[in-house]
């Protein structure tokens, strides 16, 4: 028999490793203990995913990062392939799919895109899209002037004045 949990007058002991017989010394605190256990564990699995290229929004402009990336009629692998995009093709993001979908060792959203050169619209997996660098620069505040960096004057131009003296 070993003690599983003890807090003040509450002591929970267990007969064996398989928790067949559990003894609780102070039965008035059982509801509080059960409530604590209930709120400590989530009821559903929490999917934590890292999206390598970030997420995109409607109006973003990007480019295709893979060779012959499939463009589909809908946001899943079950939808038919309507075209293939070459590496470097410029695309406009029109819509983001509702959920992150894992494919092999990747996790990302599906995006409804439009290829700028041809006007073709379809769905592309987010792992094969990267935001254009020029767009990142445009997102900076346009109202602010560029920061001016001033260089200090040479040491010979700096004059020192004696303001006071320290008494000895």
N, C-alpha and C positions, 0 to 999 in steps of 0.2 A: 504494500500500500504506500502511495506517495502523494504529496500535496501538489495539486495542480495549480491552485490559486489561493492566496490568502491576503485579505485586506481587512484589518481591524477584527471584528467578530465574525466575518465571513471566511469560511475555510472550505475549500472544495478539495476532496481527496478522491483518489481513484484506486480501485482494487488491483487492476493489472494494466498492462500496456494497451489492451483493446477497449478500455473504457466501458467494461460490462456493467460495473456497479459504481455509480458516482454518488458520493455522499455530500450533502450541503448542510453545514452546521446551522446557519441562521436562515430558516425558510421564509421569513418575511421579506428578505431582500432578493428573493429569486426573480420576481418580475423586473427589478432594476438591472440585475445581471443579464437577463435575457434581452432586455432592451439594448443594453450596451453591446452585446454580441450582434444583435440585429443591425445596429447602425454602423458597426465597425467593418462589415463586409458588404461590398456592393452586390446588388441583386443581379446585375448583368456584367458581362465582361466589358472592360473599358479598352477600346482600341486606341492605342497610342501609336501614331505613325509619323514618320519623318518624310516629308516630301522634298526630295533633293533639289528640284528646280524651283521650288516655291509654288504658290498658286497664282493663277491669272484671273483677271476680271474682264468683263465686257469692255471692249474698246482697246484692250492691250494689243500691241503689235509684237510679234515674235518671229522666230525662224525655226525651221525643222533641224533637229540635231542628228538624226539617223538617216541611213541610206534606204530608199524605197519604203518609207513609213506608210503603212496602210491607212487609208481614209475610209471610214465605214459609214453606213447609212444610219446608224444609231450608236448610243453610248455603251456598247458591250462587244465582246468577242463573238457573240451569237449573230450580230448584224452582218450583213453582206459587205464585202469590200467593193467600194465604188471607184477607187483610184489609188494611186501610190504617189507620195511626195518625195522629191529628192532632197538631199541634205542641202541646207542653206535657203530653201524656199521660204519666202516671206509670207506670213499668215496673219490674219486678224482674228482675235478671239471674240466670238459672238455670244457664247454661253458656256457655263460650267455645269457639268453633271451634278446630280444630287449627292452622291456619296463617293468615298474613296474606294477604289476597287483594286485588290491585290492581283497582280499577274506575275507569276513566277516569283522572283525575288524583289519585285518592284511594288510600290503602293502609290497610287496617284488618282486624280480625277480624270474623267473624259471631258473633252472640250469640243464644242461645236465651233468649227473654224471656217474661214474663207481664205482661199489662196489668192493673194493679191494679183498675181500675173494672169491667172485664168478665170477667176471669179467662182471657181468650184467651191461648193459648200459641203461639209461632212463632219464627221466626228473623229478626233485624233486623241490618242492616249497622251496624258500630260508629261510622261517621262521623255517624250521626244520633242518637246517644245521648250524653247528658252527665250526669255524676254530680251528684246533688242537693247543694247547698251545705250543707244541714243535716247530711248524712252526713259531710262532711269534718270538721266540727266535732266530731262524735261520736267520730271516730277518735283524737282526742287522748287522752292518758292520763287516765282517770277518777279514779285514786287521788290525783292531785296537786291540791291546793287552788289556786284562782286566785292569780296573783301579786299581792301587795300592794305598791303603790308608795307610799313614804313621802316626804313633802315635808320638806326641811330646815327647821330653825327660823329665824325672822327673824334678821338680823345683830345686832340689839341684844340678843338673848338669848344670843349666843355670847360666853363670857368667855375671855380669853387670860391665861395664867399665864406668868410669867417663870421658866424652869427654870434657866437658867444664863446666863452672859455669855461672849462671845468675847474672849479676851485680845488686847490691842493689840500 
